[in-house]
Amino acid sequence: MCVKVACVGGGPAGLYLSVLLKRQDPSLDITVHERDPEGSTYGWGVTYWRGLYDRLHEEDPESARALDRDSVRWRDGIAHVRDLTVRHSGEQGHGIGRHRLLEILTARARELGVRLEHEREITADDLPDADLVVAADGVRSALRTRHAAHFGTEVTAGRNPYVWLGTTKVFDAFTFAFVETDHGWIWCYGYGYGPDRSTCVIECAPETWTGLGLDRASEDGGRALLEKLFAGVLDGHPLLGRSGGTPWQTFRTLTNRTWYRDNLVLLGDAAHTTHYSVGAGTTLALEDAIALAAALREHSELPQALARYERERKAALLPVQSAARYSAQWYENLPRYVRLPPERMFALLGQRHSPLLPHVPAQLYYRLDRAAGQLEPLRRFKRWLGPKVARTVHARALAARE
């Protein structure tokens, strides 16, 4: 039975877990340890969708109402390809500044009696004295790294460089822009998260990155070049970096064979990452917190609770991780799609999570998908064939590794 809980990491996952545990049992002694000063964070805005919106209102209506008040919403997606534009309506999305999200969760945790310790570095050699220690310290988790062999940690680097920027341009829809240069294509994803700010993630192939000189440019020089390339969607607004620098990087997909060791359990990015193009990172972190809190509520013995948490979350992650892999590959193979008529390209952009798409000619897939939307037998065929292709690809990958 847990009496004392230590959350190492004051991001959304650790803070929300502390809120849920305190709501379940106000007598718990809970401390969140965060190495950075209060109010400092990385990133710009985060996205979430209706499914998470509903879950948050069920789990803690108080923080959910605050989140709702400060979120922006959109239904449309827009793709700009050269001088052509396509717009489609879809599921309602939500965006909120990461800084504001942390303020909401911090205030709610304090209100419930959680102890918050900022500027406190916790190491694997100096763990807090607690019945349960939660490693919510991110993708580079020091607590997980110390026992990487036990956790079965694997990190796979992606191919394309990307940079995570902000802008004062407020996008009224989830916006994609694809620009052709003498060195290949470069593209951005943009979405609003406040009344005067948007996130703008820019990505390209390695040869485009080096061909444009972005690998050698100063930070200011690189942003000036990107502002020129994406002038059509930025409407004269600047791109913004963060203090301390905003480096280009390649995405690191992290997985773990197991998520707990004795009384130490992994949460959020310390346990898993999924490619940013599916916009699920914050959602998965908060869903981890919901699942761990539920497991601790329903099992009085810690080993059983942690085993249930791991089992449920790994199962829930499988389709998301698969979708993220195929989404990243879609962008890595952009030339296959980008010269299609814009409305067809945008339709396949929406299908980028499909395990079938990489193995079918793009034009044929488009026609098949259009037909499947009208004929139930084709829908069933598509659902049947997609998993079979995915299993074949997975088996071949395993064989290649062996």
Disulfide bonds with the S-S distance in Angstrom:
none
